[in-house]
């Protein structure tokens, strides 16, 4: 059965692959699972039909027969557990890879999201520069710790896993901020992941949605 995911009909990221459907698309491509995409507008996301899929009226969702999932991390974990390729077979290595999935979403992503929200909603405040400096420092602490652990390794725990996939999608939200760029090994890690054929296919597919219907078209 071909699964269907939901994604923004018009992503505010203008095709940069920063919305959270990107991590689900990438996981589907890594495991070689064909999928369909149901594009939803901001209004449709809040309607009962979509809230039946996603209680918070967001994207992405994942439908496979009578299985309906929301939360990008849960969807990636489901794909990683039901297909080979994104989690190691060895039980301990698998548990470590899942730990990195949680670390990406629960420890590294929150300060990055806080920074992103401030950039979007607080730029006009007189105290913005001071606030941004505090948020940047919080992000820097996490990135420094992550950079220290990654060192010169290609991936967080030996082979590429769903943990790397999620971590890279989290770090990409900082691209061009100047903060990620302070950590050359993290930039190289992101570039290494972006060079994966599965990443490129997923990126091109989400970009095609934006190209087909840019805002105002
Ligand atoms: N924890 C959930 C998950 O991981 O799936 C979070 C889902 C979520 O935040 N979805 C966002 C959404 O549907 C889209 S990805 N928002 C609409 C709403 O809440 O009404 C977040 C996002 C949006 C835009 C950019 N961007 O423009 O760069 C980046 C990320």
Boltz pocket constraint, residues with backbone or C-beta under 6 A from the ligand:
constraints:
  - pocket:
      binder: B
      contacts: [[A, 11], [A, 12], [A, 13], [A, 14], [A, 18], [A, 19], [A, 20], [A, 21], [A, 45], [A, 56], [A, 57], [A, 58], [A, 59], [A, 60], [A, 70], [A, 71], [A, 72], [A, 73]]
      max_distance: 6.0
